[in-house]
């Protein structure tokens, strides 16, 4: 019976060493009390129960067991000190226990007790106390113990005393894998990643064998640095060293490959994981999102639901919504929003911010504001998203309204917030609000930030306060291209072409590369002042630097050429542009100039192109009517409104009288006809063949 009880006691005590669930620990404790004779309730049994509760994160239960022990030894004290050292709220009690231990007869400090005290000072973050213990360790001769050395190393690394940490490490005669992992991980946590990698190299050269934790730490470091090559080398060592990867190591590999943009290899690694968790799926989703592959993000999201027992969390939804935000909201965004609401994450600020951004990208500001109103906790990031979103959609009044609301709720705007609301003020030419926000920027010290300075320059330039813009840019130490572009645009818009060219020359001399905005501003200045040769030169320079002109650049050049009467060149430029079949503005500009310059041939072709793009373009009809009325000098009672067949079907040059309109051909051509003033056709012919029909004075 005694042998059976002893075997049962050994079995139950062995279970204490592997139990990590508090519920199971309490069940096991009860079983020990009821199943083992009182004679076997030795300090050894109680000490294991204390350690079991410590591992389960319940120092209170450990303390209760310690208090009820009929007999204690030094191991009992060490076990309870170790239990306290694991809890930040109870770590100080370890030193109270040390005082009790010191008062007992035959007091002697063991290395295990000393290790617990070091862990307690580490948990408290008390550098002074840890240093004092270090001195005591030297006095008692504990520095030859590898556990004491590792605890000291952790203490100094946690307190950011890297020099002492390195000294302790180099004095360590037993540099095992745990010691190497401690110093490598310590440097990584202190953001000294390259030094951590250096220690990894020393570890490999010393013959120490890296473990899964070592490789995971190194792969995480490669992810932070974006170092794909070293990441692949570490992966190769994992394979060649025969290390059997566990889930944390697989996740570290996924994170490294996805961060570095190699989603193909990441997909291969993912396929080898038997039971992927949410971290695995989130890494893949983030990788695809980083590559801008929204379709694969959705595929992985659907697969997540199918293969994982865990539900997607707020980070999953945030990544998916962000990745698919550029798609039409009806495709994915609204469906994801509904799913978020269904599982109860609609009040998450993290998810809410991505939903707001998604709706703004789709131009749906009403839905974005609806999401904003459902969130109870609104941080600076969310307010800034709303302000920036309205600013981008040219809804400046709403941007200013939200900025005011942000201040009323007591939030402090950052540089990005101020930059966004200043852009809204610039678009509205809201001088008073802009000056008030300028004072806010000065008060909070953000006026020296480059983004805020650029927005201030842009605002003052757009409202015409060029002197204020000049003062601000003169106070910026090294203005970036955005700042120069802002003041360049201001000079261009206000006809100060000489100042604009001086700024352009300064941009070149400073070694900055002019971008599309720069050229648009300087071309606009040339267009305002009719500088054809300069505009041609700048156009050639832009093409030589490899920049692709946009529709606004073409519009500037067309305006410049047509104002100078260079209609053939302007038409040729429109035809050669990639926007000839879709941009009405360029053809309208050319048509208006043709009317002014009495160029029927090009005018008809321009009108044809406009009506090909939009066969019901009222602006073209009205512009033609008004322009030709002005040229002809005709009175209103001479105008007759009729239905004219599509210009491409009728050769107006061969007709002096308007075509006969019958009920039959109106019905047959109803879908391909446009309403025009017959005066247009007659006037164009007269302009070409007869000149203006102005009446002589006195007739």
C-alpha positions in Angstrom: 0.0 0.0 0.0 2.9 2.3 0.9 4.6 1.5 -2.4 1.4 2.2 -4.4 0.9 5.5 -2.6 4.5 6.5 -3.2 4.1 5.6 -6.9 0.9 7.6 -7.1 2.6 10.5 -5.4 5.5 10.4 -7.8 3.1 10.3 -10.8 1.0 13.3 -9.5 4.1 15.3 -8.7 5.4 14.6 -12.2 2.2 16.0 -13.6 2.8 19.2 -11.7 5.9 19.9 -13.8 4.0 19.9 -17.1 0.7 21.5 -16.1 0.1 25.1 -17.4 -3.7 25.4 -17.0 -4.7 27.0 -13.7 -8.0 25.0 -13.8 -6.1 21.7 -14.2 -3.5 22.8 -11.6 -6.2 23.2 -9.0 -7.8 19.9 -9.9 -4.4 18.2 -9.5 -3.8 20.0 -6.2 -7.1 18.7 -4.9 -6.2 15.2 -6.1 -2.9 15.2 -4.3 -4.5 16.3 -1.1 -7.2 13.6 -1.2 -5.2 10.7 -2.8 -1.8 10.9 -1.1 -1.4 10.0 2.6 -0.5 12.9 4.9 2.8 11.3 5.6 3.8 11.9 2.0 3.0 15.6 2.2 6.6 16.6 2.3 8.3 19.9 1.4 9.2 18.3 -1.9 5.5 17.8 -2.7 4.5 21.3 -1.7 7.5 22.9 -3.5 6.3 21.3 -6.8 2.8 22.6 -6.2 4.1 26.1 -5.6 6.1 25.9 -8.9 3.1 24.6 -10.7 0.9 27.5 -9.7 3.8 29.9 -10.6 3.9 28.5 -14.1 0.1 28.9 -14.4 0.5 32.6 -13.6 -1.1 32.5 -10.1 1.4 33.7 -7.5 -1.6 34.1 -5.1 -2.2 30.3 -5.1 1.6 29.7 -4.7 1.5 32.0 -1.6 -1.5 30.2 -0.1 0.3 26.8 -0.5 3.5 28.3 1.1 1.5 29.6 4.1 -0.1 26.2 4.8 3.2 24.2 4.5 3.8 22.4 7.8 7.6 22.5 7.1 9.6 24.7 4.7 13.1 24.6 3.4 15.3 26.9 1.2 13.7 25.4 -1.9 10.3 26.5 -0.7 11.5 30.1 -0.4 13.2 29.9 -3.8 10.0 28.5 -5.4 7.9 31.3 -4.0 10.5 33.9 -4.9 10.4 32.5 -8.5 6.6 32.7 -8.5 6.7 36.4 -7.4 9.4 37.2 -10.0 7.1 36.2 -12.8 4.4 38.8 -11.9 5.1 42.6 -12.2 2.5 43.3 -9.5 4.1 40.9 -7.0 7.8 41.1 -7.8 8.5 43.4 -4.8 7.2 40.6 -2.5 10.2 38.5 -3.4 12.4 40.8 -1.5 10.0 40.8 1.5 10.4 37.0 1.4 14.1 37.4 1.3 14.0 39.3 4.6 12.0 36.5 6.2 14.5 33.9 4.9 17.4 36.0 6.2 15.8 35.9 9.7 15.5 32.1 9.7 18.2 29.9 11.4 20.9 28.5 9.2 20.2 31.1 6.4 22.1 30.5 3.3 21.5 32.0 -0.2 21.6 29.5 -3.1 22.1 30.3 -6.7 18.5 29.3 -7.6 17.2 31.9 -5.0 19.6 34.5 -6.3 18.4 33.8 -9.9 14.8 34.4 -8.7 15.8 37.7 -7.1 17.5 38.9 -10.3 14.3 38.0 -12.3 12.2 40.0 -9.8 14.4 43.1 -10.2 14.2 42.6 -14.0 10.4 42.4 -13.8 10.4 45.6 -11.7 12.8 47.3 -14.2 14.9 48.4 -11.2 18.4 48.9 -12.5 19.9 50.0 -9.2 18.5 47.0 -7.4 19.8 44.7 -10.1 23.3 46.2 -9.9 23.3 45.8 -6.2 22.4 42.1 -6.6 25.2 41.8 -9.2 27.6 42.9 -6.5 26.1 40.4 -4.0 26.5 37.7 -6.7 30.2 38.5 -6.9 30.5 38.3 -3.1 28.8 35.0 -2.8 30.5 33.5 -5.9 27.4 32.9 -8.0 28.8 34.3 -11.2 30.1 30.9 -12.2 26.5 29.7 -12.4 25.1 29.9 -16.0 21.6 30.6 -14.8 22.7 33.5 -12.8 24.8 34.8 -15.7 21.9 34.5 -18.1 19.6 36.4 -15.6 22.2 39.1 -15.2 22.5 39.4 -19.0 18.7 39.7 -19.3 18.6 42.4 -16.6 21.2 44.6 -18.3 19.7 44.2 -21.7 16.2 45.0 -20.4 17.6 48.2 -18.7 19.4 49.1 -22.0 22.8 49.0 -20.5 24.4 47.3 -23.5 28.0 47.8 -22.3 27.4 45.9 -19.0 25.4 43.3 -20.9 28.3 42.7 -23.3 30.8 42.4 -20.4 28.6 39.9 -18.6 28.2 37.9 -21.8 32.0 37.8 -22.5 32.7 36.8 -18.9 30.3 33.9 -19.3 32.3 30.7 -19.5 29.2 28.7 -20.5 27.8 30.3 -23.6 25.0 27.9 -24.4 22.2 28.5 -26.9 20.1 30.2 -24.2 22.9 32.8 -23.5 23.3 33.5 -27.2 19.6 33.8 -27.8 19.4 36.2 -24.8 22.0 38.6 -26.1 20.7 38.4 -29.8 17.1 39.0 -28.8 18.2 41.8 -26.4 19.9 43.7 -29.1 17.0 43.2 -31.5 14.5 44.6 -28.9 16.7 47.6 -28.5 16.5 48.2 -32.2 20.2 47.5 -32.6 19.4 44.9 -35.3 22.8 44.9 -37.1 24.6 44.2 -33.8 22.2 41.4 -33.1 23.0 39.9 -36.5 26.7 40.2 -35.7 26.2 38.1 -32.5 24.3 35.5 -34.6 27.4 35.2 -36.8 29.6 34.8 -33.8 27.2 32.2 -32.4 27.5 30.1 -35.6 31.3 30.5 -35.8 31.6 29.4 -32.1 30.0 26.1 -32.9 26.8 26.8 -30.8 23.7 25.3 -32.5 20.9 27.8 -33.2 17.5 26.6 -32.2 14.0 27.5 -33.6 13.8 30.6 -31.5 17.2 31.8 -32.8 16.1 31.4 -36.4 12.7 33.0 -35.7 14.5 36.0 -34.1 16.8 36.4 -37.1 14.0 36.1 -39.6 12.0 38.8 -37.7 15.2 41.0 -37.9 15.4 40.5 -41.7 11.7 41.5 -42.0 12.4 44.7 -40.1 15.4 45.5 -42.3 13.8 44.2 -45.5 17.0 42.2 -46.1 15.8 39.5 -48.4 19.3 38.0 -49.1 20.2 37.3 -45.4 16.6 36.0 -44.9 17.2 33.4 -47.5 20.5 32.5 -46.0 18.8 31.9 -42.6 16.1 29.8 -44.3 18.9 27.8 -46.0 20.5 27.2 -42.6 17.2 26.0 -41.2 16.9 23.4 -44.0 20.6 22.3 -44.0 20.7 22.1 -40.2 17.7 19.7 -40.2 15.7 22.0 -37.9 12.1 20.9 -37.8 10.1 24.0 -38.2 7.2 24.7 -35.8 4.4 27.2 -36.3 6.3 30.3 -34.9 9.2 29.5 -37.2 6.9 29.1 -40.2 5.2 32.3 -39.4 8.6 34.1 -39.2 9.5 32.7 -42.6 6.1 33.9 -44.0 6.6 37.4 -42.5 10.1 37.7 -43.9 9.2 36.6 -47.5 5.9 38.7 -47.5 7.7 41.8 -46.2 10.3 41.4 -48.9 7.7 41.0 -51.6 8.4 37.4 -52.5 4.8 36.1 -52.1 5.5 33.1 -54.4 8.0 31.6 -52.0 5.8 32.6 -49.1 2.9 30.7 -50.7 5.2 27.6 -50.9 6.0 27.9 -47.2 2.4 28.4 -46.3 1.4 25.2 -48.2 3.7 23.2 -45.8 1.9 24.4 -42.6 -0.4 21.7 -41.4 -2.6 24.0 -39.3 -2.1 27.7 -40.2 -3.3 30.2 -37.6 -4.5 33.7 -37.9 -0.8 35.0 -37.9 0.0 32.8 -40.9 -3.0 34.0 -42.8 -2.5 37.6 -41.8 1.1 37.5 -43.1 0.0 36.2 -46.5 -2.8 38.8 -46.7 -0.4 41.6 -45.8 2.1 40.3 -48.4 -0.4 40.2 -51.2 -1.7 43.6 -50.1 1.8 45.0 -50.1 2.1 43.9 -53.8 -1.2 45.5 -54.6 -2.8 42.2 -55.5 -6.3 42.7 -54.2 -7.7 39.6 -55.9 -5.2 37.3 -54.1 -5.9 39.1 -50.9 -9.6 38.2 -51.2 -8.7 34.6 -52.2 -6.6 34.2 -49.1 -9.3 35.8 -47.0 -11.8 33.3 -48.2 -9.3 30.5 -47.7 -8.7 31.7 -44.1 -12.4 31.1 -43.3 -12.1 27.6 -44.8 -8.9 26.3 -43.2 -8.5 28.0 -39.9 -10.3 27.3 -36.7 -9.7 30.9 -35.7 -11.9 33.8 -36.8 -10.4 36.7 -38.7 -9.5 39.5 -36.2 -9.6 43.2 -36.7 -6.1 43.2 -38.2 -7.2 40.7 -40.8 -10.2 42.8 -41.8 -8.1 46.0 -41.8 -5.5 44.5 -44.2 -8.2 43.1 -46.5 -10.2 46.3 -46.6 -7.1 48.3 -47.2 -6.0 46.1 -50.0 -9.3 46.1 -51.8 -10.0 49.8 -51.1 -9.2 50.9 -54.7 -11.8 48.5 -56.1 -15.4 49.7 -56.5 -17.0 49.5 -53.1 -19.9 47.5 -54.5 -17.4 44.7 -55.4 -15.8 44.0 -52.0 -15.9 47.0 -49.7 -19.6 47.0 -48.7 -19.6 43.2 -48.4 -16.6 43.3 -46.1 -18.3 46.1 -44.1 -21.3 43.9 -43.7 -19.1 41.0 -42.5 -17.4 43.3 -40.0 -20.7 44.4 -38.6 -21.9 40.7 -38.5 -19.0 39.6 -36.2 -19.1 42.7 -34.1 -16.0 44.5 -35.1 -17.8 47.6 -36.5 -16.7 49.7 -33.4 -13.0 48.9 -33.8 -11.1 52.1 -34.6 -8.5 50.1 -36.5 -11.1 48.6 -38.8 -13.1 51.8 -38.9 -10.1 53.8 -40.2 -9.7 51.4 -43.2 -13.4 51.5 -43.9 -13.3 55.3 -44.0 -10.3 55.2 -46.3 -12.0 52.7 -48.6 -15.1 54.8 -48.9 -13.2 57.9 -49.6 -11.2 56.2 -52.3 -14.5 55.3 -53.9 -15.7 58.9 -53.6 -18.4 58.0 -51.1 -17.9 60.6 -48.4 -21.4 60.0 -47.0 -20.7 56.3 -46.2 -17.3 57.3 -44.8 -18.9 59.8 -42.4 -21.5 57.1 -41.5 -18.7 54.8 -40.4 -17.1 57.6 -38.5 -20.3 58.3 -36.6 -20.7 54.6 -35.4 -17.2 54.7 -33.7 -17.3 55.6 -30.1 -13.5 56.0 -29.7 -12.0 58.3 -32.3 -8.3 58.8 -32.2 -6.2 61.4 -34.1 -5.6 59.0 -37.0 -9.3 58.6 -37.6 -10.0 62.3 -37.5 -7.1 62.9 -39.8 -8.4 60.3 -42.3 -11.7 62.2 -42.4 -10.1 65.5 -42.9 -7.7 64.2 -45.6 -10.4 62.3 -47.3 -12.7 65.4 -47.7 -9.7 67.4 -48.7 -8.8 65.0 -51.5 -12.5 65.0 -52.7 -12.4 68.8 -52.9 -15.0 69.0 -50.1 -13.0 71.7 -48.2 -15.9 72.9 -46.1 -16.4 69.5 -44.6 -12.7 69.1 -44.0 -12.6 72.3 -42.0 -15.8 71.2 -40.2 -14.1 68.0 -39.1 -10.9 69.9 -38.1 -13.0 72.1 -35.8 -14.7 69.0 -34.3 -11.4 67.4 -33.7 -10.2 70.4 -31.7 -13.5 70.6 -29.8 -13.0 67.0 -28.7 -9.6 67.9 -27.3 -7.4 66.0 -29.8 -4.1 67.5 -30.8 -3.6 67.7 -34.6 -0.3 66.5 -36.0 1.6 67.6 -39.0 -0.3 65.5 -41.5 -3.7 66.8 -40.1 -2.6 70.4 -40.5 -1.2 69.8 -43.9 -4.5 68.2 -45.1 -6.8 71.0 -43.7 -4.5 73.7 -45.1 -4.9 72.0 -48.5 -8.6 72.3 -48.1 -8.3 76.0 -47.2 -6.1 76.5 -50.3 -8.8 74.9 -52.6 -11.5 77.1 -51.0 -9.3 80.2 -51.0 -10.4 80.5 -47.3 -8.0 83.1 -46.2 -9.3 83.6 -42.7 -9.4 79.9 -41.8 -6.0 79.4 -43.4 -4.4 82.1 -41.2 -6.0 80.6 -38.1 -4.7 77.2 -38.9 -1.3 78.7 -39.6 -1.3 80.1 -36.1 -2.2 76.6 -34.8 0.8 75.2 -36.7 3.1 77.8 -35.2 1.7 77.2 -31.7 2.2 73.5 -31.9 5.6 73.8 -33.5 4.6 72.1 -36.8 5.3 75.1 -39.0 8.9 73.8 -39.4 7.7 70.5 -40.8 8.3 70.2 -44.5 4.7 68.9 -45.3 3.1 71.7 -43.3 5.4 74.4 -44.9 4.6 73.1 -48.3 0.8 73.3 -47.6 1.2 76.8 -46.2 3.1 78.0 -49.3 0.5 76.4 -51.5 -2.4 78.1 -49.6 -0.9 81.6 -49.6 0.1 81.2 -53.3 -3.4 80.2 -54.3 -5.1 83.0 -52.4 -2.7 85.5 -54.0 -0.5 86.3 -50.9 2.7 85.6 -52.7 4.8 87.7 -50.3 3.6 85.5 -47.4 4.5 82.4 -49.5 7.9 83.8 -50.2 8.5 84.5 -46.4 7.6 81.0 -45.5 9.8 79.3 -48.1 12.7 81.6 -47.1 12.4 80.2 -43.5 12.6 76.6 -44.6 16.1 75.3 -44.4 16.0 72.9 -47.3 12.7 73.2 -49.2 11.7 70.1 -50.9 10.2 69.9 -54.4 6.6 70.2 -53.1 7.5 73.7 -51.6 9.1 74.9 -54.8 6.2 73.6 -56.9 3.7 75.4 -54.7 5.3 78.8 -55.1 6.0 78.1 -58.7 2.3 77.4 -59.3 1.4 80.7 -57.5 3.7 82.7 -59.7 2.3 81.0 -62.8 -1.3 81.5 -61.9 -0.8 85.2 -61.2 1.1 85.9 -64.4 4.5 86.4 -62.7 6.4 84.5 -65.4 9.8 86.0 -64.7 9.6 84.9 -61.0 8.3 81.5 -62.2 11.3 80.9 -64.4 13.7 82.0 -61.6 12.1 79.4 -59.3 12.4 76.8 -62.1 16.1 77.6 -62.5 16.7 77.4 -58.8 15.0 73.9 -58.7 17.5 72.7 -61.3 20.5 74.3 -59.6 19.6 72.7 -56.3 19.8 69.3 -57.9 16.1 68.6 -57.6 14.4 66.7 -60.4 11.3 68.6 -61.6 8.3 66.3 -61.7 5.0 66.5 -63.6 3.6 69.1 -61.2 6.7 71.3 -61.8 6.3 71.2 -65.5 2.5 71.8 -65.3 3.1 75.0 -63.3 5.8 76.4 -65.6 3.8 75.5 -68.7 0.8 77.2 -67.2 2.9 80.3 -66.7 4.0 80.2 -70.4 0.4 79.8 -71.5 -0.8 82.8 -69.5 1.9 85.0 -71.0 2.0 83.5 -74.5 5.6 82.4 -74.4 5.5 79.9 -77.3 9.2 79.2 -77.7 9.8 78.8 -74.0 6.8 76.4 -73.8 8.1 74.3 -76.7 11.5 74.1 -75.0 10.1 73.0 -71.7 7.9 70.4 -73.4 10.9 68.9 -75.0 12.9 69.0 -71.8 10.0 67.2 -70.0 10.0 64.4 -72.6 13.8 64.1 -72.5 13.7 63.5 -68.7 11.4 60.6 -69.2 8.2 62.2 -67.8 4.9 61.3 -69.5 2.7 64.3 -70.0 -0.8 64.1 -68.6 -4.0 65.6 -70.0 -3.4 68.8 -68.1 0.0 69.2 -69.6 -1.5 68.8 -73.1 -4.3 71.2 -72.3 -1.6 73.9 -71.3 0.2 73.4 -74.6 -2.9 73.4 -76.7 -4.0 76.7 -75.0 -0.6 78.2 -75.6 -0.5 77.2 -79.3 -4.0 78.2 -80.0 -3.7 81.6 -78.4 -0.7 82.2 -80.7 -2.8 81.1 -83.7 -0.7 77.9 -84.3 -3.8 75.9 -85.0 -2.2 73.2 -87.2 0.5 72.5 -84.6 -2.1 72.4 -81.9 -4.3 70.0 -83.9 -1.3 67.7 -84.6 -0.4 67.7 -80.9 -3.9 66.7 -79.9 -4.0 63.9 -82.5 -0.6 62.6 -81.3 -1.6 62.7 -77.6 -3.0 59.5 -75.9 -6.1 61.6 -74.9 -7.4 62.7 -78.3 -10.3 60.3 -78.2 -11.5 61.2 -74.7 -10.5 64.7 -73.8 -13.2 67.2 -74.7 -11.4 70.2 -73.3 -8.5 70.2 -75.8 -10.9 69.9 -78.8 -13.1 72.7 -77.3 -10.1 74.9 -76.9 -9.1 74.3 -80.5 -12.6 74.8 -81.8 -13.0 78.2 -80.0 -9.7 79.3 -81.5 -10.8 78.2 -85.0 -13.9 80.4 -84.7 -11.8 83.3 -83.6 -9.3 82.8 -86.4 -11.9 81.9 -89.0 -10.3 78.5 -89.7 -13.3 76.4 -91.1 -11.4 73.3 -92.0 -9.8 72.6 -88.6 -12.9 73.9 -86.9 -15.1 71.3 -88.6 -12.7 68.5 -87.7 -12.6 69.8 -84.1 -16.4 69.9 -83.9 -16.6 66.4 -85.4 -14.2 65.1 -82.7 -16.2 66.7 -79.9 -19.4 65.2 -81.2 -17.8 61.8 -81.6 -16.9 61.9 -77.9 -20.2 63.4 -76.8 -22.9 63.7 -79.4 -25.0 65.8 -77.1 -22.4 68.2 -76.0 -24.4 71.4 -75.3 -21.3 73.4 -74.4 -20.0 73.0 -77.9 -23.3 74.1 -79.5 -23.6 77.1 -77.2 -19.9 78.0 -77.6 -20.2 77.9 -81.4 -23.4 79.8 -81.4 -22.1 82.6 -79.2 -18.7 82.8 -80.9 -20.2 83.0 -84.4 -22.9 85.5 -83.4 -20.1 87.7 -82.2 -18.2 87.3 -85.5 -21.2 87.7 -87.8 -22.7 90.6 -85.9 -26.2 89.1 -86.6 -29.3 90.0 -84.6 -31.2 87.4 -82.6 -34.2 87.5 -85.0 -32.0 86.0 -87.7 -31.4 82.8 -85.8 -33.5 79.8 -86.7 -33.3 76.6 -84.6 -33.4 73.3 -86.6 -32.2 69.8 -86.4 -29.0 69.2 -88.2 -27.6 65.8 -89.2 -24.4 64.7 -87.5 -21.6 66.9 -88.9 -19.6 63.8 -90.0 -22.5 63.0 -92.5 -22.7 66.4 -94.2 -20.1 68.3 -96.1 -20.9 71.8 -95.0 -18.4 73.4 -97.4 -20.6 72.4 -100.3 -23.8 73.9 -98.9 -24.9 77.5 -98.7 -28.5 76.8 -97.7 -29.4 74.7 -94.7 -30.4 71.1 -95.5 -34.1 70.4 -95.9 -35.5 68.9 -92.8 -38.4 66.4 -93.2 -40.3 64.4 -90.8 -39.0 61.1 -92.3 -35.3 61.9 -92.1 -35.8 63.2 -88.5 -37.2 59.8 -87.5 -34.5 57.8 -89.3 -31.6 59.9 -87.9 -33.1 60.4 -84.4 -30.3 58.4 -82.7 -27.5 59.9 -84.6 -28.4 63.6 -84.8 -27.6 66.5 -82.6 -29.4 69.8 -82.0 -27.4 72.7 -83.3 -28.1 76.2 -84.5 -28.3 76.3 -88.2 -26.5 79.6 -87.9 -23.3 77.6 -87.1 -23.3 75.9 -90.6 -24.2 79.1 -92.5 -21.7 81.3 -90.5 -18.8 78.9 -91.0 -19.3 78.9 -94.7 -19.6 82.7 -94.9 -16.6 83.2 -92.7 -14.6 81.0 -95.0 -15.8 82.3 -98.4 -17.2 85.8 -97.8 -15.7 87.2 -94.5 -17.8 88.6 -91.7 -21.3 89.9 -92.5 -20.9 93.1 -90.5 -23.1 95.9 -91.9 -21.4 99.1 -93.0 -22.2 102.1 -90.8 -25.0 104.2 -92.2 -26.6 101.4 -94.2 
